[in-house]
Every structure is written in C-alpha cells, then in structure tokens.
Amino acid sequence: MARFDISGSASRQTGLESRMRDDSIRRELDQAVVAPQQQQAPSIEPMSEYARPVTAPQEQGQLPLPMQTVDWEARKDAQGYPMVYKLPSGDMGGKYEVAGINDRYHPKAFQVISSLPAQERAKAAAEYIQGYTAPLVEKLPQALQPFTQDLAFNRGLGGATKYIQQGLNTLGQKVAVDGGFGPKTLAAINQVEPRALMRAASQAQLEDEYRKVSENPERKKFIAGLESRIRNRLATFGGG
C-alpha cells in the first residue's frame, strides 16, 4: 500500500499539520450515521453488472491508493486537475469542495489545498487523505485497508467504523454499533472473511444512504452517484 508521510512531505508542501486532521476527525466522529432503515435499498451483489470501477484492480500498482479516492472525488478542469467547486444545495458538506475535501468538515485543509496551483492539488489531497484516515486504517488487517481508507474518507472515521460494525453483525459477530474501534471490533474482524465484510459494510452504507433520502427527499438527487461510488469501491477493493 502506497504511503504518504503527512507529518513530513505533506506538511512541508501544503502546511497540513496534525492538528488540522485532528479537528476534522472530531467533526466526523460527532456525526451520527446509523438509524433504522425507512426505505428499501437495493442489495449489494458480489458480481453486480452495475459496478464499473474507474480503475481496475490490476491497475492499482500504478495509482497510489489515496489517489484513487482523489480520482473518484475530484471534479477536474480541462487539464485533468482537481477544481474548486460550489456544492449543490442539500449536499451537507458545506459550500465548497476540492477533491472531496470540503469547507465544513475539513476547513483548514480545504483552505490550504484550494489555494494551491491546480497541478499540485491532487498530491496534496492524497497526502491529507492518507493522514486523516490513518488512525483507523492502520489498525486493520492489510486486506481491509484500501477499502476502509476510501470508506473512511467518504463517510468519516466514525461512520466507516459503524458500517463495518453493522457488517460484522450481519455476518454473525455480535459487536456494538457505536463507531468506536476497540479490541472487540478488531477481534470480530479477524473472525470473518474480508471480502464478505466489505460486502456487508457496503450494504450497510447503501441502506443508510437510502434512509437519509427517506428523511430528506432533497438528497434523492445524490443517490445514484452515492450508489455508484459504493459499488465501485467494492468492485475495486473488494474483488467484485
């Protein structure tokens, strides 16, 4: 797995300090993401034809893992560089975003990265993603790290942990769904097959996204993109 030293090269090039990541982590951990399902979500199928990854699994060696997240998240200009763009109403991520880094949950990182020349933004965003997700990702078995890195950035550290915990319960492991990653959650993870857990966690996220649509119909315009993102992540990092 490709690694970026957020405390070294990233901070020298972008000014992204550990406190900046910690502030964002606290914002994400405060978000509640699990509630009873109110609208039926489609099922995650291991070999769904719906999933068409942007980057095929065999190509991962050519694209460092955090850069895959940047590639999925970023809107790009004519030269292929991440753009700073205004978020649509109902997005819940604030007003502006660059490569998935928004001004609500990652305000300091957004300020730094959005101010960089366009050609420098992708690498800076990847370095930030690597550092931001490390507190969770580095605790996991290697097989789960790429999948969880993207999930944790997409839905926060606490959100990703809750989806994994929901997935564990689906697979017969009894753990609290509280967003806290402790020894019981890790022990349960080590008892299940990684691909099965990735599918179950993906299903948990998909159901949660449909619940949010039930609660806020304005979010319906995002559901197709969110579903595609969930399935692409699973197909790319979970083997189908």
Disulfide bonds with the S-S distance in Angstrom:
none
